[in-house]
Amino acid sequence: MFLKSIDLFGFKSFAEKSHIQFTDGISALIGPNGCGKSNVVDAVKWVLGEQATKSLRAERMEDIIFNGTDTRKPLNVAEVTLTLENDGVLPLDFPEITIRRRLFRSGESEYFVNGAPVKLRDVRELFYDTGIGKTAYSIMEQGKIDQILSTRPEDRRALFEEAAGITRYKMRGREADRKLERTEANMHEVDSVLTEVRRSYDTLKRQAEKTTSYRALREEQFNLEVDLQVARLLQYREQEEQFQERSGTARQERDNLKQAIDGLNEKLESELSRVNSMESRLVEVQKRLYGLELEKSSRTERIALIRNQQAQLEDQIEAERGRLKGLSRKAEEQEQAAATAERSEEETRLQISEVDKTVATVQDRIARSQERQKEAREQIRQAEQTITANERSVTECQKELRAVTDELVGALDTKLKESGYSSAERARHEETLKAALDQMEITLRGRREALQDHLRLGGVEERRAAAEQAFSALEEALGALSEAVERYQGAIPRFLDDFLAPEGTMTRKRSLDDNVEKLQEANRGLREKIRDLNEEIQALQQTIDTERENLEQMKLNRVQLENRAGALLEAARRHRREMEETRRHQKELETRIEGDQRRARELEGQTVALQKEHDDLARQEQELRQELKRLEQDIAGNNKSLQAEEEKLRRSMQALAQAQSKLEGLQVKLAEKRTEVRGLYDSFSERHGRDLREFEGRQPSFEGDQKQLRDEMTRVRGELKELGSVNLMAVEEFAEVSDRYEFLSGQLADLRTARDDLVRVTAEIRRESQQLFVETYNRVRKNFHTIFRRLFGGGRAELRLIDPDNVLDSGIDILVQPPGKKLESITLLSGGERSLTAVALLFATFMVRPAPFTLLDEIDAALDEHNVGRFVNMLHEFSEQSQFIVITHNKKTVAGANTLLGVTMQESGVSQIVALRIDGQDGKQGQKGKPGQDETDDRAQAGDQNDQEPQLALDDTKE
Ligand SMILES: Nc1ncnc2c1ncn2[C@@H]1O[C@H](COP(=O)(O)OP(=O)(O)OP(=O)(O)O)[C@@H](O)[C@H]1O
């Protein structure tokens, strides 16, 4: 058998339908990291029934479905199909077998073998002991190597069991164990039920025997009772017939008496009817008399009643007249009250109109104040406008003033320069002028004092001379002063006068200054006016507020007055209504008085009529009393003859009563007998559920009279009592339990046989498994050592059963000794050594039972060039017996393959298969021979190290 092809769709990175065609020999699956090579191995494991997601490198099973890329959407189904060529390895009669597994994202999973749906278990069983399968060695990955070498020795057994072909046995063994367990549990269950049933069986058996005796006695008792009851029945029937005969005779006697009585009764009835009619008339007359008396007394009573009513009516009329007076007084009072209320209402209305007038005045005052406020505000507005205009003019004047000042300063400067004015010179001239003035003052004071002295002391001449001297000194001083003034004037520039001229700059400046001053003064006045106006507005507002408050108060008063007027009007109306009501009552009362008076007159009329009727009735009474007397005499005469006839009838009636009671006595006895007969039937059917009539004609079971029958019954009853309590259903229950007992006993026996068979089968399976295991183990052990030495170029490898006495459960230890090293546990080996050891164990197993195809996923990864050569050579040797699909990155391994299959990811995330070289189909097939050369070298080297390299065959134990 070999793996022909794998078809993948939607499995992991195989988003497209991919077909991988394999050939016999060695196929290398190559491609860059992550392109999906190991996914192919996962796909094979998955089809073969792998359920452990970890082993498939997934978290959940649905992770194996293509989950999309940047450009592709995820798929919802994954499907992988293996096509195998079957040369009899698989237990199916087909040359080609396809195994398919499909998984939907919903979790639904399907398996098909050659297109037919099967269960997972079927797929697994198909590959038992073929070396293929999830636990087998046909799929060897790095992880598996670790598993073989590192995990617990017990876990390694699977490899050997698969090689020994005992997986199927083991499964059967487990199945048999499970069955055995189930059978024993069933046996236990059946046995406990049987024990229980057995207990009931014994009890019920005893009870059933007792019940049988009981039933026989009960039947005897029943027959005796039937005999007794039938005897009684016959006795009752006889008595019944006798009573019937006697009843007939008594009935005849009674009927004769009845006839005689009927004749007497007829006669009596006719006489009685005559007396009765007289008595009826008598009663009638009596009734009439009684009626007349009643009518008479009724008339008397009615007359008295009417008289009474008349008196009451008169009292009532009197009282009503009094009430009428009271009502008219009340009406007058109400009218007065209404008039008073109407007057008050009118006064209040007048007050309201006064208030309205005041309100109008106040409102007018408020309006005027508001008008004044408005005017004041308008004046303020105008003043403010004027202020603004003035301020604008002031600004303009100031602007002009600045210009004039600038002009003035400029002109002054120019003129000063032009005039050559010097302040120092002017100061000097001022000093000179001042000195001349001082000199003149001194001269003036000196001359005046001298003149005064001459005037006081001197003569005229002296006075004249002094005056002349004084004047000439003054003229001299004046000359000097005029000179100084002239010089000073010469020093002062003349242009200032031009400035001060009416059209001069200074005059303009002054006029502007005046203007500004006037405008500012006007604004000050206006602002004052505004302040005054605002104060006036405020004062007006206060007045308005006060007026408004007054107004509100007045309005409030008005509302109160309105309310009062309304209340008064309402009161007046109420008084008027009440007055009308009183008047109406007055009228009603008057009408009632009139009615009462009318009624009093009517009552008087009635009294007269009733008195007349009373007198008529007294006359009729007199006539009837006479008739009554006559009738009483006639009735007394007739009653005497009736009494004689009645005596005769009484005697006949006595005789009839005796005859009747005799007949009734007989009929009671007859009915009693009949009841007794019915009682017999009923009590019999009640007690036995059967009809006594069934037994009436039958032969008695016992010959004897009723006493003997009763004695016999007593005997049977005594025997029944002796039996004690009886389970009435015991016989039927016993039959049931007995059936069950036999059935369960049979079942227990069957289960015992089945258990013995299963024990035997299990023992056989264990024996066979053990034998096969030991054989295989020994062969693998031997092969392991040989291949280890070949791969390592020497050394030693050993397998050891941890529990040799229990080979079927024992773990297997691996001990290796690479050349030149100590014998050590595999945990101490290097990565490469570990790989080589695993490969050695794999091939050692292969030699015993080669797997039809094997997938090796990068198990050469840790090997150096030299060891890869050895590994490839070994592959070649085994490729005769098995098909190898090798995933590798190693060139040497690639070169050793017959077929090269490329896995690429041209589209990112989507794996694609490319057939690169198929052995025999392209020119590179010769490369297959290359690794052989290495092998020669290796062998040469190995030969150097080891005395002799064993020639490898399929199984060296066969050599
Ligand atoms: N459900 C899935 N859908 C799409 N792609 C998946 C899915 N599961 C795994 N892959 C992709 O498969 C690739 C891994 O493939 P695989 O392990 O087979 O690579 P490889 O060729 O064996 O790489 P290496 O040589 O490194 O061992 C990853 O890129 C991963 O994203």
The ligand as an SDF file (V2000), in Angstrom:
LIG
                    3D

 31 33  0  0  0  0  0  0  0  0999 V2000
   -6.6500   27.9640    9.7650 N   0  0  0  0  0  0  0  0  0  0  0  0
   -5.6600   28.5580    9.0460 C   0  0  0  0  0  0  0  0  0  0  0  0
   -6.0010   29.3720    8.0260 N   0  0  0  0  0  0  0  0  0  0  0  0
   -5.0310   29.9810    7.2690 C   0  0  0  0  0  0  0  0  0  0  0  0
   -3.7350   29.8140    7.4960 N   0  0  0  0  0  0  0  0  0  0  0  0
   -3.3370   29.0050    8.4950 C   0  0  0  0  0  0  0  0  0  0  0  0
   -4.2960   28.3430    9.3310 C   0  0  0  0  0  0  0  0  0  0  0  0
   -3.6220   27.6170   10.2590 N   0  0  0  0  0  0  0  0  0  0  0  0
   -2.2910   27.8200   10.0180 C   0  0  0  0  0  0  0  0  0  0  0  0
   -2.1320   28.6590    8.9690 N   0  0  0  0  0  0  0  0  0  0  0  0
   -0.8920   29.1630    8.4130 C   0  0  0  0  0  0  0  0  0  0  0  0
   -0.0140   28.1010    8.0570 O   0  0  0  0  0  0  0  0  0  0  0  0
    1.3050   28.5510    8.1830 C   0  0  0  0  0  0  0  0  0  0  0  0
    2.1570   27.5210    8.9270 C   0  0  0  0  0  0  0  0  0  0  0  0
    2.3260   26.4840    8.0670 O   0  0  0  0  0  0  0  0  0  0  0  0
    3.3490   25.3500    8.3690 P   0  0  0  0  0  0  0  0  0  0  0  0
    3.6130   25.1920    9.8180 O   0  0  0  0  0  0  0  0  0  0  0  0
    2.9070   24.1730    7.6280 O   0  0  0  0  0  0  0  0  0  0  0  0
    4.6700   25.9360    7.7000 O   0  0  0  0  0  0  0  0  0  0  0  0
    5.9760   25.1590    7.2830 P   0  0  0  0  0  0  0  0  0  0  0  0
    6.0870   25.2270    5.8440 O   0  0  0  0  0  0  0  0  0  0  0  0
    5.9830   23.8060    7.8960 O   0  0  0  0  0  0  0  0  0  0  0  0
    7.0310   26.0730    7.9590 O   0  0  0  0  0  0  0  0  0  0  0  0
    8.4880   25.7070    8.5970 P   0  0  0  0  0  0  0  0  0  0  0  0
    9.3500   25.3400    7.4610 O   0  0  0  0  0  0  0  0  0  0  0  0
    8.8880   26.9660    9.2260 O   0  0  0  0  0  0  0  0  0  0  0  0
    8.2230   24.5840    9.5560 O   0  0  0  0  0  0  0  0  0  0  0  0
    1.2840   29.8210    8.9860 C   0  0  0  0  0  0  0  0  0  0  0  0
    1.6080   30.9060    8.1040 O   0  0  0  0  0  0  0  0  0  0  0  0
   -0.1290   29.9300    9.4770 C   0  0  0  0  0  0  0  0  0  0  0  0
   -0.5450   31.2550    9.5010 O   0  0  0  0  0  0  0  0  0  0  0  0
  1  2  1  0
  2  3  1  0
  2  7  2  0
  3  4  2  0
  4  5  1  0
  5  6  2  0
  6  7  1  0
  6 10  1  0
  7  8  1  0
  8  9  2  0
  9 10  1  0
 10 11  1  0
 11 12  1  0
 11 30  1  0
 12 13  1  0
 13 14  1  0
 13 28  1  0
 14 15  1  0
 15 16  1  0
 16 17  2  0
 16 18  1  0
 16 19  1  0
 19 20  1  0
 20 21  2  0
 20 22  1  0
 20 23  1  0
 23 24  1  0
 24 25  2  0
 24 26  1  0
 24 27  1  0
 28 29  1  0
 28 30  1  0
 30 31  1  0
M  END
$$$$
